[in-house]
Amino acid sequence: MKKEAVNTQETYMNNTHRIGKISTLIAILLILMVPAAITMVYGKDVKIQISNTISAIITLSAIYGVVSVVEVVSYSPFLGSAGAYLSFITGNIMNMKLPSATNALRVNNVERGTDEGEVITTLAIGASSVVTTVILFLGMLFLGRLLVPVITGPALAPAFNNVTPALTGALAAPYFIKNKKLSIPTVIAGCLLYLILGYDFMSSGYSFFMLGFIMISFLCYLLVYKTGIVKEKPKH
Amino acid sequence: MKDYLSIANSTLMAAACGIVILYVLGQSLFFMRRAWKRGKEIGMDTKVMKKTVSGSALFSVVPSIPILIILVMLMSVLGNYFPWLRLSVVGSSSYENVAANITARSFGLLSYTDEGYNASIFISTLWAMSIGILYGPLLIMFGQKSLDKGMNKLRKNKPIFYNLLIDGIFIAMMSWFCAPYLTYWTEKPEQLLALAALVTGGAAALLFNWLAQKTNRHFLTEMSFPGGMLVGMLGAYIANLFL
């Protein structure tokens, strides 16, 4: 019976990857279809400046190529398999998909990497994607023009300008409290880096620094674990 | 010359963008339905799955609202439909704004709101912003299965190392996200609002969790994240009254 269950899960995951790859490829082709269609229909009457266009593509690729590597390596272990395919197609990962998935696992006391975890993260990320798509559709139609003066007005702007730090604090705090021995030195190290090197400098190489910080932090955790200062148990 | 807006706001543009967004919406619903079926197959409680969907949906409303600001900003220059596509599919508000400006600068303009913006630059912007954003999906397409397999192997063969890796990466990542909010106010005092939001949001989440343990009410655990976020926003609002 157990072997059957493992085989079924393996089949499910293999199919998830197959469907994920195919659906991602279709999405990529559709994304490129938009500029292609516009160029085909309107491009004959417009002089496209190819070298400037290529220059823009190269600059964006250099920046966002690196960012993508960092994001895939850092975020995808927390999104689940199907959730990763969905997240990287719908975007807004750090401020919506990652918190949705992480919170759903925590609230239901389900571990990452399990069969249940895969179901939970897919449902959470899917629901988040649907809601954002609907809100942006309404925003495009009329909601944007109605709400933006309210959100950016002096009364509510302080609240809406600080959604991301608010949700970061709400997401991080329970994990920090559960792992004080690891989190306190790590937060202090991050703060010292920002205080010494300055916000602008850190922003200029944000992705590189984030990847470096995560790697060095992990090596430090390995060290303190080996020395027995921190004990890690396999989760039940 | 603003006649590029006739291209940007054309029916063709609306249809092309609409098709992509409908597809991505369909993809989300398809994966959700598949996961739901799988959940029932492995004996998961449908109440748990329903709560996951509703909880995630509710949480996602508030963080979607600030994206509307970027949407309206981009719409004023790039027309009604392309910004809508970019913010709904793959992109994020920070990327789209930066990408639009970088493309404009490649054509000698100061930013995408510059007077010199025309049809040629607009069509080039469509290409540059569409291609520049594809690296994440491409990497996932080619690398996700191997990454997944590697992580699963690790989880089965070295569970303690795996837990340390997963917990460690998450804590390091969260610490990295928190650090600028904890320190930027030393350079720009108005960033005290971000600090207030972070700290009150975190404190509120902990309070919700503590109350959940004391009262044994699972609802409070579910509320700790979205509730913490809302309290954090309120914290920033109140801090602003004093600044």
HADDOCK unambig.tbl for C-alpha pairs under 7 A between the chains (distance, minus, plus):
assign (segid A and resid 17 and name CA) (segid B and resid 145 and name CA) 6.27 0.50 0.50
assign (segid A and resid 21 and name CA) (segid B and resid 141 and name CA) 5.02 0.50 0.50
assign (segid A and resid 24 and name CA) (segid B and resid 137 and name CA) 6.65 0.50 0.50
assign (segid A and resid 24 and name CA) (segid B and resid 141 and name CA) 6.66 0.50 0.50
assign (segid A and resid 30 and name CA) (segid B and resid 20 and name CA) 5.90 0.50 0.50
assign (segid A and resid 31 and name CA) (segid B and resid 20 and name CA) 6.63 0.50 0.50
assign (segid A and resid 31 and name CA) (segid B and resid 130 and name CA) 6.54 0.50 0.50
assign (segid A and resid 32 and name CA) (segid B and resid 130 and name CA) 6.45 0.50 0.50
assign (segid A and resid 34 and name CA) (segid B and resid 16 and name CA) 5.60 0.50 0.50
assign (segid A and resid 34 and name CA) (segid B and resid 17 and name CA) 6.69 0.50 0.50
assign (segid A and resid 35 and name CA) (segid B and resid 123 and name CA) 6.91 0.50 0.50
assign (segid A and resid 35 and name CA) (segid B and resid 126 and name CA) 5.41 0.50 0.50
assign (segid A and resid 35 and name CA) (segid B and resid 127 and name CA) 5.60 0.50 0.50
assign (segid A and resid 39 and name CA) (segid B and resid 123 and name CA) 6.87 0.50 0.50
assign (segid A and resid 46 and name CA) (segid B and resid 119 and name CA) 6.78 0.50 0.50
assign (segid A and resid 46 and name CA) (segid B and resid 120 and name CA) 5.84 0.50 0.50
assign (segid A and resid 47 and name CA) (segid B and resid 120 and name CA) 5.96 0.50 0.50
assign (segid A and resid 48 and name CA) (segid B and resid 120 and name CA) 5.26 0.50 0.50
assign (segid A and resid 48 and name CA) (segid B and resid 124 and name CA) 6.94 0.50 0.50
assign (segid A and resid 52 and name CA) (segid B and resid 106 and name CA) 5.68 0.50 0.50
assign (segid A and resid 52 and name CA) (segid B and resid 107 and name CA) 6.03 0.50 0.50
assign (segid A and resid 53 and name CA) (segid B and resid 124 and name CA) 5.48 0.50 0.50
assign (segid A and resid 53 and name CA) (segid B and resid 128 and name CA) 6.61 0.50 0.50
assign (segid A and resid 55 and name CA) (segid B and resid 106 and name CA) 6.52 0.50 0.50
assign (segid A and resid 56 and name CA) (segid B and resid 102 and name CA) 6.64 0.50 0.50
assign (segid A and resid 56 and name CA) (segid B and resid 103 and name CA) 5.07 0.50 0.50
assign (segid A and resid 56 and name CA) (segid B and resid 106 and name CA) 5.57 0.50 0.50
assign (segid A and resid 56 and name CA) (segid B and resid 128 and name CA) 6.10 0.50 0.50
assign (segid A and resid 57 and name CA) (segid B and resid 128 and name CA) 4.84 0.50 0.50
assign (segid A and resid 57 and name CA) (segid B and resid 131 and name CA) 6.92 0.50 0.50
assign (segid A and resid 57 and name CA) (segid B and resid 132 and name CA) 6.12 0.50 0.50
assign (segid A and resid 60 and name CA) (segid B and resid 99 and name CA) 6.76 0.50 0.50
assign (segid A and resid 60 and name CA) (segid B and resid 132 and name CA) 5.24 0.50 0.50
assign (segid A and resid 61 and name CA) (segid B and resid 132 and name CA) 5.13 0.50 0.50
assign (segid A and resid 64 and name CA) (segid B and resid 132 and name CA) 6.62 0.50 0.50
assign (segid A and resid 64 and name CA) (segid B and resid 133 and name CA) 6.93 0.50 0.50
assign (segid A and resid 65 and name CA) (segid B and resid 135 and name CA) 5.66 0.50 0.50
assign (segid A and resid 68 and name CA) (segid B and resid 135 and name CA) 5.97 0.50 0.50
assign (segid A and resid 68 and name CA) (segid B and resid 136 and name CA) 4.72 0.50 0.50
assign (segid A and resid 72 and name CA) (segid B and resid 136 and name CA) 6.82 0.50 0.50
assign (segid A and resid 72 and name CA) (segid B and resid 140 and name CA) 6.92 0.50 0.50
assign (segid A and resid 85 and name CA) (segid B and resid 140 and name CA) 6.59 0.50 0.50
assign (segid A and resid 86 and name CA) (segid B and resid 28 and name CA) 6.60 0.50 0.50
assign (segid A and resid 88 and name CA) (segid B and resid 90 and name CA) 5.99 0.50 0.50
assign (segid A and resid 88 and name CA) (segid B and resid 136 and name CA) 6.05 0.50 0.50
assign (segid A and resid 88 and name CA) (segid B and resid 137 and name CA) 5.41 0.50 0.50
assign (segid A and resid 89 and name CA) (segid B and resid 89 and name CA) 5.96 0.50 0.50
assign (segid A and resid 89 and name CA) (segid B and resid 90 and name CA) 4.60 0.50 0.50
assign (segid A and resid 89 and name CA) (segid B and resid 137 and name CA) 6.15 0.50 0.50
assign (segid A and resid 90 and name CA) (segid B and resid 88 and name CA) 6.23 0.50 0.50
assign (segid A and resid 90 and name CA) (segid B and resid 89 and name CA) 4.56 0.50 0.50
assign (segid A and resid 90 and name CA) (segid B and resid 90 and name CA) 4.47 0.50 0.50
assign (segid A and resid 91 and name CA) (segid B and resid 89 and name CA) 6.24 0.50 0.50
assign (segid A and resid 91 and name CA) (segid B and resid 90 and name CA) 4.09 0.50 0.50
assign (segid A and resid 91 and name CA) (segid B and resid 91 and name CA) 5.09 0.50 0.50
assign (segid A and resid 91 and name CA) (segid B and resid 92 and name CA) 5.81 0.50 0.50
assign (segid A and resid 92 and name CA) (segid B and resid 91 and name CA) 6.70 0.50 0.50
assign (segid A and resid 92 and name CA) (segid B and resid 92 and name CA) 4.93 0.50 0.50
assign (segid A and resid 96 and name CA) (segid B and resid 60 and name CA) 6.57 0.50 0.50
assign (segid A and resid 100 and name CA) (segid B and resid 56 and name CA) 5.63 0.50 0.50
assign (segid A and resid 103 and name CA) (segid B and resid 225 and name CA) 6.98 0.50 0.50
assign (segid A and resid 104 and name CA) (segid B and resid 52 and name CA) 6.01 0.50 0.50
assign (segid A and resid 107 and name CA) (segid B and resid 221 and name CA) 6.08 0.50 0.50
assign (segid A and resid 107 and name CA) (segid B and resid 222 and name CA) 5.65 0.50 0.50
assign (segid A and resid 116 and name CA) (segid B and resid 39 and name CA) 6.90 0.50 0.50
assign (segid A and resid 119 and name CA) (segid B and resid 35 and name CA) 5.04 0.50 0.50
assign (segid A and resid 119 and name CA) (segid B and resid 36 and name CA) 6.93 0.50 0.50
assign (segid A and resid 119 and name CA) (segid B and resid 39 and name CA) 5.99 0.50 0.50
assign (segid A and resid 120 and name CA) (segid B and resid 49 and name CA) 6.90 0.50 0.50
assign (segid A and resid 120 and name CA) (segid B and resid 52 and name CA) 6.75 0.50 0.50
assign (segid A and resid 122 and name CA) (segid B and resid 31 and name CA) 6.96 0.50 0.50
assign (segid A and resid 122 and name CA) (segid B and resid 32 and name CA) 6.18 0.50 0.50
assign (segid A and resid 122 and name CA) (segid B and resid 35 and name CA) 6.43 0.50 0.50
assign (segid A and resid 123 and name CA) (segid B and resid 32 and name CA) 5.19 0.50 0.50
assign (segid A and resid 123 and name CA) (segid B and resid 35 and name CA) 6.67 0.50 0.50
assign (segid A and resid 123 and name CA) (segid B and resid 52 and name CA) 6.71 0.50 0.50
assign (segid A and resid 123 and name CA) (segid B and resid 53 and name CA) 5.80 0.50 0.50
assign (segid A and resid 124 and name CA) (segid B and resid 52 and name CA) 5.86 0.50 0.50
assign (segid A and resid 124 and name CA) (segid B and resid 53 and name CA) 5.53 0.50 0.50
assign (segid A and resid 124 and name CA) (segid B and resid 56 and name CA) 5.25 0.50 0.50
assign (segid A and resid 126 and name CA) (segid B and resid 28 and name CA) 4.92 0.50 0.50
assign (segid A and resid 126 and name CA) (segid B and resid 29 and name CA) 6.65 0.50 0.50
assign (segid A and resid 126 and name CA) (segid B and resid 32 and name CA) 5.85 0.50 0.50
assign (segid A and resid 127 and name CA) (segid B and resid 53 and name CA) 5.58 0.50 0.50
assign (segid A and resid 127 and name CA) (segid B and resid 56 and name CA) 6.05 0.50 0.50
assign (segid A and resid 127 and name CA) (segid B and resid 57 and name CA) 5.22 0.50 0.50
assign (segid A and resid 128 and name CA) (segid B and resid 56 and name CA) 5.72 0.50 0.50
assign (segid A and resid 128 and name CA) (segid B and resid 57 and name CA) 5.20 0.50 0.50
assign (segid A and resid 128 and name CA) (segid B and resid 60 and name CA) 5.46 0.50 0.50
assign (segid A and resid 129 and name CA) (segid B and resid 28 and name CA) 6.80 0.50 0.50
assign (segid A and resid 130 and name CA) (segid B and resid 25 and name CA) 6.18 0.50 0.50
assign (segid A and resid 130 and name CA) (segid B and resid 28 and name CA) 6.86 0.50 0.50
assign (segid A and resid 131 and name CA) (segid B and resid 57 and name CA) 5.93 0.50 0.50
assign (segid A and resid 131 and name CA) (segid B and resid 60 and name CA) 6.54 0.50 0.50
assign (segid A and resid 131 and name CA) (segid B and resid 61 and name CA) 6.75 0.50 0.50
assign (segid A and resid 132 and name CA) (segid B and resid 60 and name CA) 6.75 0.50 0.50
assign (segid A and resid 132 and name CA) (segid B and resid 64 and name CA) 5.79 0.50 0.50
assign (segid A and resid 133 and name CA) (segid B and resid 88 and name CA) 5.71 0.50 0.50
assign (segid A and resid 135 and name CA) (segid B and resid 64 and name CA) 6.99 0.50 0.50
assign (segid A and resid 136 and name CA) (segid B and resid 68 and name CA) 6.86 0.50 0.50
assign (segid A and resid 136 and name CA) (segid B and resid 84 and name CA) 6.69 0.50 0.50
assign (segid A and resid 136 and name CA) (segid B and resid 88 and name CA) 6.85 0.50 0.50
assign (segid A and resid 139 and name CA) (segid B and resid 68 and name CA) 6.22 0.50 0.50
assign (segid A and resid 140 and name CA) (segid B and resid 80 and name CA) 6.64 0.50 0.50
assign (segid A and resid 140 and name CA) (segid B and resid 84 and name CA) 6.34 0.50 0.50
assign (segid A and resid 144 and name CA) (segid B and resid 68 and name CA) 5.59 0.50 0.50
assign (segid A and resid 144 and name CA) (segid B and resid 72 and name CA) 6.08 0.50 0.50
assign (segid A and resid 148 and name CA) (segid B and resid 68 and name CA) 6.90 0.50 0.50
assign (segid A and resid 148 and name CA) (segid B and resid 69 and name CA) 5.78 0.50 0.50
assign (segid A and resid 158 and name CA) (segid B and resid 236 and name CA) 6.01 0.50 0.50
assign (segid A and resid 158 and name CA) (segid B and resid 237 and name CA) 5.21 0.50 0.50
assign (segid A and resid 158 and name CA) (segid B and resid 240 and name CA) 6.62 0.50 0.50
assign (segid A and resid 159 and name CA) (segid B and resid 233 and name CA) 4.54 0.50 0.50
assign (segid A and resid 159 and name CA) (segid B and resid 234 and name CA) 6.13 0.50 0.50
assign (segid A and resid 159 and name CA) (segid B and resid 236 and name CA) 5.62 0.50 0.50
assign (segid A and resid 159 and name CA) (segid B and resid 237 and name CA) 5.03 0.50 0.50
assign (segid A and resid 160 and name CA) (segid B and resid 66 and name CA) 6.47 0.50 0.50
assign (segid A and resid 160 and name CA) (segid B and resid 233 and name CA) 6.84 0.50 0.50
assign (segid A and resid 162 and name CA) (segid B and resid 194 and name CA) 5.74 0.50 0.50
assign (segid A and resid 162 and name CA) (segid B and resid 197 and name CA) 6.39 0.50 0.50
assign (segid A and resid 162 and name CA) (segid B and resid 233 and name CA) 6.12 0.50 0.50
assign (segid A and resid 162 and name CA) (segid B and resid 236 and name CA) 6.83 0.50 0.50
assign (segid A and resid 163 and name CA) (segid B and resid 63 and name CA) 6.45 0.50 0.50
assign (segid A and resid 163 and name CA) (segid B and resid 233 and name CA) 6.05 0.50 0.50
assign (segid A and resid 165 and name CA) (segid B and resid 181 and name CA) 6.77 0.50 0.50
assign (segid A and resid 165 and name CA) (segid B and resid 194 and name CA) 5.78 0.50 0.50
assign (segid A and resid 165 and name CA) (segid B and resid 197 and name CA) 5.78 0.50 0.50
assign (segid A and resid 165 and name CA) (segid B and resid 198 and name CA) 4.79 0.50 0.50
assign (segid A and resid 166 and name CA) (segid B and resid 197 and name CA) 4.60 0.50 0.50
assign (segid A and resid 166 and name CA) (segid B and resid 198 and name CA) 4.68 0.50 0.50
assign (segid A and resid 166 and name CA) (segid B and resid 201 and name CA) 4.96 0.50 0.50
assign (segid A and resid 166 and name CA) (segid B and resid 229 and name CA) 4.81 0.50 0.50
assign (segid A and resid 166 and name CA) (segid B and resid 232 and name CA) 4.50 0.50 0.50
assign (segid A and resid 166 and name CA) (segid B and resid 233 and name CA) 5.86 0.50 0.50
assign (segid A and resid 167 and name CA) (segid B and resid 201 and name CA) 6.66 0.50 0.50
assign (segid A and resid 167 and name CA) (segid B and resid 229 and name CA) 4.53 0.50 0.50
assign (segid A and resid 168 and name CA) (segid B and resid 178 and name CA) 6.93 0.50 0.50
assign (segid A and resid 168 and name CA) (segid B and resid 198 and name CA) 6.55 0.50 0.50
assign (segid A and resid 169 and name CA) (segid B and resid 198 and name CA) 4.40 0.50 0.50
assign (segid A and resid 169 and name CA) (segid B and resid 199 and name CA) 6.16 0.50 0.50
assign (segid A and resid 169 and name CA) (segid B and resid 201 and name CA) 5.11 0.50 0.50
assign (segid A and resid 169 and name CA) (segid B and resid 202 and name CA) 4.22 0.50 0.50
assign (segid A and resid 170 and name CA) (segid B and resid 201 and name CA) 4.74 0.50 0.50
assign (segid A and resid 170 and name CA) (segid B and resid 202 and name CA) 4.22 0.50 0.50
assign (segid A and resid 170 and name CA) (segid B and resid 205 and name CA) 5.14 0.50 0.50
assign (segid A and resid 170 and name CA) (segid B and resid 225 and name CA) 5.42 0.50 0.50
assign (segid A and resid 170 and name CA) (segid B and resid 228 and name CA) 4.99 0.50 0.50
assign (segid A and resid 170 and name CA) (segid B and resid 229 and name CA) 5.68 0.50 0.50
assign (segid A and resid 171 and name CA) (segid B and resid 225 and name CA) 6.12 0.50 0.50
assign (segid A and resid 172 and name CA) (segid B and resid 174 and name CA) 5.92 0.50 0.50
assign (segid A and resid 173 and name CA) (segid B and resid 202 and name CA) 4.94 0.50 0.50
assign (segid A and resid 173 and name CA) (segid B and resid 206 and name CA) 6.72 0.50 0.50
assign (segid A and resid 174 and name CA) (segid B and resid 206 and name CA) 6.13 0.50 0.50
assign (segid A and resid 183 and name CA) (segid B and resid 171 and name CA) 6.15 0.50 0.50
assign (segid A and resid 186 and name CA) (segid B and resid 172 and name CA) 6.44 0.50 0.50
assign (segid A and resid 186 and name CA) (segid B and resid 175 and name CA) 6.27 0.50 0.50
assign (segid A and resid 187 and name CA) (segid B and resid 175 and name CA) 4.83 0.50 0.50
assign (segid A and resid 187 and name CA) (segid B and resid 179 and name CA) 6.53 0.50 0.50
assign (segid A and resid 190 and name CA) (segid B and resid 175 and name CA) 6.48 0.50 0.50
assign (segid A and resid 190 and name CA) (segid B and resid 176 and name CA) 5.86 0.50 0.50
assign (segid A and resid 190 and name CA) (segid B and resid 179 and name CA) 5.36 0.50 0.50
assign (segid A and resid 191 and name CA) (segid B and resid 179 and name CA) 4.78 0.50 0.50
assign (segid A and resid 191 and name CA) (segid B and resid 182 and name CA) 6.86 0.50 0.50
assign (segid A and resid 191 and name CA) (segid B and resid 183 and name CA) 6.23 0.50 0.50
assign (segid A and resid 194 and name CA) (segid B and resid 179 and name CA) 6.92 0.50 0.50
assign (segid A and resid 194 and name CA) (segid B and resid 180 and name CA) 6.53 0.50 0.50
assign (segid A and resid 194 and name CA) (segid B and resid 183 and name CA) 6.72 0.50 0.50
assign (segid A and resid 195 and name CA) (segid B and resid 183 and name CA) 6.35 0.50 0.50
assign (segid A and resid 199 and name CA) (segid B and resid 184 and name CA) 6.48 0.50 0.50
assign (segid A and resid 210 and name CA) (segid B and resid 176 and name CA) 6.80 0.50 0.50
assign (segid A and resid 214 and name CA) (segid B and resid 169 and name CA) 6.10 0.50 0.50
assign (segid A and resid 214 and name CA) (segid B and resid 172 and name CA) 5.31 0.50 0.50
assign (segid A and resid 214 and name CA) (segid B and resid 173 and name CA) 6.44 0.50 0.50
assign (segid A and resid 217 and name CA) (segid B and resid 172 and name CA) 6.33 0.50 0.50
assign (segid A and resid 218 and name CA) (segid B and resid 165 and name CA) 6.96 0.50 0.50
assign (segid A and resid 218 and name CA) (segid B and resid 168 and name CA) 5.81 0.50 0.50
assign (segid A and resid 218 and name CA) (segid B and resid 169 and name CA) 6.67 0.50 0.50
assign (segid A and resid 221 and name CA) (segid B and resid 168 and name CA) 7.00 0.50 0.50
assign (segid A and resid 232 and name CA) (segid B and resid 160 and name CA) 6.17 0.50 0.50
assign (segid A and resid 232 and name CA) (segid B and resid 164 and name CA) 6.59 0.50 0.50
assign (segid A and resid 233 and name CA) (segid B and resid 160 and name CA) 5.91 0.50 0.50
assign (segid A and resid 234 and name CA) (segid B and resid 159 and name CA) 5.60 0.50 0.50
assign (segid A and resid 234 and name CA) (segid B and resid 160 and name CA) 5.20 0.50 0.50
assign (segid A and resid 234 and name CA) (segid B and resid 163 and name CA) 6.73 0.50 0.50
